[in-house]
Each structure stands twice: as C-alpha cells, then as structure tokens.
Amino acid sequence: MSNVTICFKDLTLDDMGIDSKKWGKKVTLVCSKDVLDNIHFKDPTNFYYLNAFGFRVYLLTQSYQKAKEMVDEITGKEGFYSVRISKGV
C-alpha cells in the first residue's frame, strides 16, 4: 500500500486524526484527485470510505463487517460514514 501517493506530501495519518501506531499498516490515505487523474489507478484494498476532506481511506481487511467496525472506531462516529467496495474487486 505504500506506493500510493498522497495529495500533500507532509500529510500523515495522525494529521487526519487516525492513530498511526494502531492503524498504520491497515489504513492508507488516497487523494480523490489521484484517482481521477490516473486512468491506471488500482485500488490498494477492497474497502474504503470517504472522509470529510474527500480522501479515500482504504482499509486492509477481507470482511465488509470488519471494515465497518474499523471506520466506526477510527472516526468515533458509529454508522456516520459508509464503507464502499472498490470497483476492482
């Protein structure tokens, strides 16, 4: 997942309110502009949600239910964000 670019080079998971120590290997941020600008973009994982900044936050899990639980725990807002399934799945 580390080959995906982020809109702002200095932006980290911690800057987005995501604990990098806990979620660093299971979460990847991708700017929606990167997705739209690159016709060869391949989703790094099966599930993602759009955060308030418009970033796709990809979740490394095989289960939709687990992805929902991760989003609820990361955001602290149960049921507020919808988990989306990547098109390439």
C-alpha positions in Angstrom: 0.0 0.0 0.0 3.0 2.3 0.3 3.2 3.0 -3.4 0.0 5.2 -3.4 0.6 9.0 -3.4 -1.0 11.4 -1.0 -2.1 14.9 -2.1 0.0 16.7 0.4 3.5 15.2 0.9 3.7 16.1 4.6 0.2 14.8 5.4 0.2 11.8 7.8 -2.5 9.6 9.2 -2.1 11.4 12.5 -2.8 14.7 10.8 -6.2 13.2 9.7 -7.0 12.1 13.3 -6.1 8.4 12.7 -3.7 6.8 15.2 -0.8 5.7 13.0 0.6 3.4 15.7 -2.6 1.4 15.8 -3.8 1.7 12.2 -0.6 2.4 10.2 -0.4 -1.0 8.5 -4.2 -1.3 7.9 -5.1 2.1 6.6 -4.0 4.1 3.5 -5.0 7.6 2.5 -5.5 8.4 -1.1 -6.5 11.8 -2.5 -9.5 11.6 -4.8 -7.6 13.7 -7.3 -5.0 11.0 -7.7 -7.8 8.5 -8.5 -9.4 10.8 -11.1 -6.2 11.9 -12.7 -4.7 8.4 -13.2 -6.6 6.0 -15.5 -4.4 3.2 -14.4 -5.2 3.7 -10.7 -5.7 0.4 -8.9 -7.4 0.3 -5.5 -4.9 -0.9 -2.9 -7.6 -2.7 -0.9 -11.2 -3.9 -1.2 -12.9 -1.4 1.1 -12.7 2.3 1.7 -14.7 5.3 2.9 -14.5 9.0 2.0 -13.5 11.2 4.9 -14.6 14.8 5.4 -11.6 16.1 3.4 -12.6 14.0 0.4 -9.8 11.5 0.9 -10.4 7.8 0.2 -9.3 6.0 3.3 -8.6 2.4 2.3 -9.0 -0.4 4.9 -7.0 -3.6 4.8 -9.5 -6.3 5.7 -11.3 -9.1 3.9 -14.6 -8.5 5.7 -17.2 -5.8 5.0 -18.4 -6.0 8.6 -14.8 -5.6 9.9 -14.4 -2.6 7.6 -17.5 -1.0 9.1 -16.2 -1.7 12.6 -12.8 -0.1 11.7 -14.5 3.0 10.3 -16.6 3.4 13.4 -13.6 3.1 15.7 -11.3 5.3 13.6 -13.9 8.1 13.2 -15.6 7.8 16.6 -19.0 8.2 14.8 -20.8 4.9 14.6 -22.7 4.5 11.4 -21.9 8.0 10.1 -19.5 7.0 7.3 -20.4 4.4 4.6 -18.0 1.7 3.7 -17.6 1.4 -0.1 -16.5 -1.5 -2.1 -13.6 -0.9 -4.5 -14.6 -1.3 -8.2 -11.6 -3.6 -9.0 -12.8 -6.3 -6.6 
